[in-house]
Amino acid sequence: MKVTLLQRRGRTSTTAFATSLQNSLSKLKGNLSVKWELTELSPRGWAAIDVQGADQEVFQQLIRQKFPVANSNFQTIEKHGVYAGQITRFNHDLEIDIGVEFPDQVNVIVRLSSLRAQLTEGKPSSVKEIQETYCLFPGSKVDVRITMINHDEPILTGWLADSQVELFSDWIRSGLDRVMIFNCTVEQLDFAIRETRLERDIVAVESLTLTTHVVSCKLGTDGVGLIPKLGGLLRKSEIKLFIPKRVLTLSRSW
């Protein structure tokens, strides 16, 4: 049984990515009678695993609860459906890859006007302002709701899902700075946190994907101060900041 996960290795090494995936799946397995293998990458670089064993159907359900699974076929996408994906670019409109590869590779387009309506109360904020304020960078996981399907082109258009907007709202109301780290595994991040002795400055680490993570700073801890410390060890990673005060200043009132 093959399952394609919405997980890419990005700039992490193949070995580090495979090890992180192996660790995550091992935690899910428990006492189930299954085995798996990272067989290949899909045309767009998503991780495809082959699961075998007596409990493969149960294990597959656990995988779907833990990881977003690619919706590979365009014909299976439903209007008003909510899908997880990863940002591929944000030059003018936001493009999100939800895994569609057949019969053509298609991203979901979220118009700049839609983002302004959802995130800035219609204010004419620039792409750069929205991207940096909400950390909408390539590789970030986002949930999107499909609003239009054009089968002739083909084209998918959507808005950020309510769950995505609610996540931003939760982050803002907490008042905590968050450091977003791209292109590293959680094992590499944990090592960097231990080596830099930042445990006392951090509330939690949340993995959005196997290679994208959010570090929540303690109240009163300035996220900017963590960047040079973590960046010194995570040299191949990209580090960005989500600062609630900046959101409230430049964007909508939450």
C-alpha positions as CSV (number, residue, x, y, z in Angstrom):
1,M,0.0,0.0,0.0
2,K,1.6,3.3,-1.1
3,V,1.0,6.5,0.6
4,T,2.2,9.9,-0.6
5,L,2.8,12.3,2.2
6,L,2.9,16.1,1.9
7,Q,6.5,16.1,3.2
8,R,9.5,17.4,1.3
9,R,13.1,17.3,2.4
10,G,13.8,20.8,1.1
11,R,17.5,21.6,1.6
12,T,18.0,19.0,4.4
13,S,20.1,16.0,3.4
14,T,18.3,12.8,2.2
15,T,19.7,10.9,5.1
16,A,18.5,13.4,7.8
17,F,15.1,13.6,6.2
18,A,14.7,9.8,5.9
19,T,15.8,9.4,9.6
20,S,13.3,12.0,10.8
21,L,10.5,10.3,8.8
22,Q,11.6,6.9,10.2
23,N,11.5,8.2,13.8
24,S,8.1,9.7,13.3
25,L,6.6,6.6,11.8
26,S,8.2,4.4,14.5
27,K,6.4,6.4,17.2
28,L,3.1,5.8,15.4
29,K,3.7,2.1,14.8
30,G,3.5,1.0,18.5
31,N,2.7,-2.7,18.5
32,L,1.2,-2.8,15.1
33,S,2.3,-5.5,12.7
34,V,3.6,-3.3,9.8
35,K,6.8,-2.3,8.0
36,W,7.4,0.5,5.6
37,E,9.9,1.8,3.2
38,L,10.6,5.2,1.7
39,T,10.3,4.1,-1.9
40,E,10.7,7.2,-4.0
41,L,9.8,10.9,-4.3
42,S,6.8,12.0,-6.3
43,P,7.2,14.2,-9.4
44,R,7.0,17.2,-7.1
45,G,9.3,15.8,-4.5
46,W,6.8,14.5,-2.0
47,A,7.8,11.5,0.1
48,A,6.1,8.3,-1.0
49,I,6.2,5.3,1.4
50,D,5.2,1.7,0.8
51,V,3.4,0.2,3.8
52,Q,3.0,-3.6,4.2
53,G,1.7,-5.9,7.0
54,A,-1.4,-7.2,8.7
55,D,-2.2,-3.9,10.3
56,Q,-1.4,-1.7,7.2
57,E,-4.9,-0.2,7.0
58,V,-4.9,0.8,10.7
59,F,-1.4,2.2,10.3
60,Q,-2.5,4.2,7.2
61,Q,-5.3,5.8,9.3
62,L,-2.7,6.8,11.9
63,I,-0.5,8.2,9.3
64,R,-3.3,10.3,7.9
65,Q,-4.0,11.7,11.4
66,K,-0.3,12.6,11.8
67,F,0.6,13.8,8.3
68,P,-1.3,15.5,5.6
69,V,-1.5,13.2,2.6
70,A,-1.2,14.4,-1.0
71,N,-4.4,14.7,-3.1
72,S,-2.7,13.6,-6.3
73,N,-5.6,13.5,-8.7
74,F,-7.2,16.8,-9.8
75,Q,-10.5,15.1,-10.3
76,T,-10.8,14.3,-6.6
77,I,-10.5,17.9,-5.5
78,E,-13.9,19.3,-4.2
79,K,-15.2,22.8,-4.2
80,H,-15.3,24.2,-0.6
81,G,-13.1,21.3,0.5
82,V,-10.3,22.2,2.9
83,Y,-6.8,20.9,2.1
84,A,-3.4,21.1,3.7
85,G,-0.5,22.2,1.5
86,Q,2.9,23.9,1.4
87,I,3.6,27.4,0.0
88,T,5.6,27.3,-3.2
89,R,5.8,31.0,-4.0
90,F,4.4,34.4,-3.1
91,N,5.3,36.8,-5.9
92,H,1.9,38.5,-6.2
93,D,-0.7,35.9,-5.5
94,L,0.0,33.1,-3.0
95,E,0.6,29.6,-4.5
96,I,0.0,26.5,-2.4
97,D,0.9,23.0,-3.5
98,I,-1.7,20.4,-2.1
99,G,-0.1,17.6,-4.0
100,V,-2.0,17.6,-7.3
101,E,0.2,15.9,-9.9
102,F,-2.3,14.1,-12.3
103,P,-3.1,14.6,-15.0
104,D,-1.2,17.9,-14.6
105,Q,0.6,19.6,-11.8
106,V,-1.7,22.3,-10.3
107,N,-1.2,24.7,-7.4
108,V,-4.0,26.5,-5.5
109,I,-4.0,30.2,-6.1
110,V,-4.9,32.6,-3.2
111,R,-5.3,36.0,-4.6
112,L,-3.6,39.0,-2.9
113,S,-7.0,40.6,-2.7
114,S,-8.3,37.6,-0.7
115,L,-5.3,37.7,1.6
116,R,-5.9,41.4,2.3
117,A,-9.6,40.7,3.0
118,Q,-8.7,37.9,5.5
119,L,-5.5,39.3,7.1
120,T,-5.4,43.1,6.8
121,E,-9.1,44.1,6.9
122,G,-8.8,45.1,3.2
123,K,-5.9,47.5,3.8
124,P,-3.6,47.7,0.7
125,S,-0.7,45.9,2.4
126,S,2.1,44.8,0.0
127,V,3.1,41.2,-0.7
128,K,6.3,41.7,1.3
129,E,4.4,43.1,4.4
130,I,1.9,40.2,4.4
131,Q,4.6,37.6,3.8
132,E,6.9,38.8,6.5
133,T,4.2,39.6,9.0
134,Y,2.5,36.2,8.8
135,C,5.6,34.2,7.8
136,L,4.1,33.0,4.5
137,F,7.4,31.7,3.0
138,P,8.0,28.7,0.7
139,G,7.9,25.5,2.7
140,S,5.4,26.7,5.3
141,K,2.4,24.5,5.8
142,V,-1.0,26.2,5.4
143,D,-4.6,25.0,5.1
144,V,-6.6,26.3,2.2
145,R,-10.3,26.2,1.2
146,I,-11.1,25.7,-2.5
147,T,-13.5,28.4,-3.8
148,M,-13.2,27.7,-7.6
149,I,-12.3,24.8,-9.8
150,N,-11.7,25.3,-13.5
151,H,-11.4,21.9,-15.2
152,D,-10.6,23.3,-18.6
153,E,-7.4,25.2,-17.7
154,P,-7.0,23.5,-15.1
155,I,-7.0,26.1,-12.3
156,L,-7.7,25.9,-8.5
157,T,-8.5,29.1,-6.6
158,G,-9.0,29.4,-2.8
159,W,-8.9,31.3,0.4
160,L,-7.0,30.5,3.6
161,A,-9.1,28.0,5.5
162,D,-10.8,29.1,8.7
163,S,-8.5,26.8,10.6
164,Q,-5.4,28.7,9.3
165,V,-6.8,32.1,10.2
166,E,-7.7,30.7,13.7
167,L,-4.1,29.5,14.1
168,F,-2.8,33.0,13.4
169,S,-5.4,34.4,15.8
170,D,-4.2,32.0,18.5
171,W,-0.6,33.0,18.0
172,I,-1.4,36.7,18.2
173,R,-3.6,36.4,21.3
174,S,-0.8,34.5,23.1
175,G,1.5,37.5,22.8
176,L,4.5,35.2,22.3
177,D,7.2,35.7,19.7
178,R,7.6,32.7,17.5
179,V,10.7,31.7,15.5
180,M,9.9,29.7,12.3
181,I,12.7,27.5,11.1
182,F,12.7,26.1,7.6
183,N,14.9,23.3,6.1
184,C,15.9,21.4,9.2
185,T,14.7,18.3,11.0
186,V,13.3,18.3,14.5
187,E,16.3,16.3,15.6
188,Q,18.7,19.0,14.2
189,L,16.6,21.7,15.9
190,D,16.6,19.9,19.3
191,F,20.4,19.5,19.1
192,A,20.8,23.2,18.4
193,I,18.5,24.2,21.3
194,R,20.5,22.0,23.7
195,E,23.8,23.3,22.4
196,T,22.8,26.9,22.7
197,R,21.1,26.3,26.1
198,L,17.9,28.0,25.0
199,E,15.6,25.6,26.9
200,R,14.8,28.3,29.4
201,D,13.8,30.8,26.7
202,I,11.4,28.4,25.0
203,V,7.8,27.3,25.8
204,A,7.4,24.7,23.1
205,V,8.5,23.4,19.7
206,E,5.8,22.5,17.2
207,S,6.6,20.8,13.9
208,L,4.4,22.0,11.0
209,T,6.2,19.5,8.7
210,L,9.2,17.3,9.0
211,T,11.4,20.2,7.9
212,T,9.5,23.3,9.2
213,H,9.1,24.1,12.9
214,V,7.8,26.8,15.1
215,V,9.7,27.7,18.3
216,S,7.5,29.5,20.8
217,C,9.4,31.9,23.1
218,K,8.5,32.5,26.7
219,L,6.6,35.7,27.5
220,G,9.2,38.5,27.6
221,T,11.7,36.7,25.4
222,D,12.6,38.6,22.2
223,G,12.6,36.2,19.3
224,V,15.2,38.3,17.5
225,G,17.7,37.2,20.1
226,L,17.3,33.6,19.2
227,I,18.2,33.9,15.5
228,P,22.0,34.4,15.8
229,K,22.2,31.6,18.4
230,L,20.2,29.0,16.4
231,G,21.5,30.3,13.0
232,G,25.1,29.6,14.1
233,L,24.3,25.9,14.2
234,L,21.5,25.6,11.6
235,R,23.5,27.2,8.8
236,K,21.5,25.6,6.0
237,S,18.2,26.6,7.5
238,E,16.1,29.7,7.0
239,I,14.8,31.5,10.1
240,K,11.9,33.9,10.2
241,L,9.9,35.6,13.0
242,F,6.3,35.8,13.8
243,I,5.8,38.8,16.2
244,P,2.3,39.5,17.4
245,K,3.1,43.2,18.1
246,R,4.1,43.5,14.4
247,V,0.9,41.9,13.2
248,L,-1.2,44.3,15.3
249,T,0.8,47.3,14.1
250,L,0.9,46.5,10.4
251,S,-2.2,44.4,9.9
252,R,-5.7,43.9,11.1
253,S,-6.9,44.1,14.7
254,W,-7.4,40.6,16.1
